[in-house]
Amino acid sequence: MKLGVTIHATDLTMDVLELTRASEDRGFYSIYIPEHTHIPTSRRTPAPTGEAELAEEYKRSLDPYIALAAAAAMTDKIRLGTGIGLPAQHDPITFAKQLATLDQISKGRFVFGIGFGWNHEEMENHGIDVRRRRKRVREAMLAMQALWAQDRASFSGEFHSFTESWQWPKPVQTPRPRVLVGGSPGPILFRHIAEYADGWIPIGGAGVKDALPELHREMKERGRDPESLHLVPMGVFPTPAKLDYYREMGCTEVVLRLPGAGREEVLPVLDDYAKLL
């Protein structure tokens, strides 16, 4: 079981490049940062943490893809991921090229952790029907994967279509960068994972262990090996007992949460986490 770290990177937190280098130097397997294109000031959608006020960090999120590309140029081994990215909020043609370029720059170290989104106003500003966002994400992922895997790719869907086209560069990872889907357990999520992804970022710890047989069955029905599944709890505050539990469950990677703060606060926590490696 690998250990990684995640931080909600903003213009006020510890510099992402310095943090990524420090994480690699200490032996961490991965670093993940989230995506929000913007945050509408309306609070019609409750904060995902359940708190009355939305945390300041949501308003100040860095673009994860540019930040990870810069971090890739400064590191050699650490995996560079989104935790989570929002594919529904992008045009899949340009996004496919952007992500393939990131995988090229990082020499195959990009991990595409994705989700369906929680902020309704943010999605609506991108022209997304919130009720159909899962279908839109699925289409975007299938369209991008066609461009990544095929020399001549075409796609025809409800939300996205393009005629037969060339697009390079291709990702270093084949047939695609590693894709992890975040969400609570259930048949819809598991169908998504089995169709176009490589792993699960479980949201919340309850019911994960009991749900795994269902996910394994779904993968088998798709002709995929359940043993290849990446199970990656993210945003974990670790204890030895908790890590032992995740290891026994079969988690391949656990991503530990760093405070969204400056280096004076982040580095001591990173050093404490490094003792768990």
BELMO-V267465 format. One record per helix or strand of 2 or more residues. SS is the DSSP state (~ for helix, > for strand). FROM is the first residue (numbers start at 1). TO is the last residue. If there is no record, write none. Layout:
# BELMO-V267465
ss=SS from=FROM to=TO
ss=SS from=FROM to=TO
This chain:
# BELMO-V267465
ss=> from=2 to=6
ss=~ from=16 to=25
ss=> from=30 to=33
ss=~ from=56 to=60
ss=~ from=64 to=73
ss=> from=79 to=85
ss=~ from=87 to=89
ss=~ from=92 to=105
ss=> from=110 to=114
ss=~ from=120 to=125
ss=~ from=130 to=149
ss=> from=153 to=156
ss=> from=161 to=165
ss=> from=178 to=183
ss=~ from=187 to=196
ss=> from=199 to=202
ss=~ from=208 to=221
ss=~ from=226 to=228
ss=> from=230 to=236
ss=~ from=240 to=249
ss=> from=253 to=257
ss=~ from=263 to=274
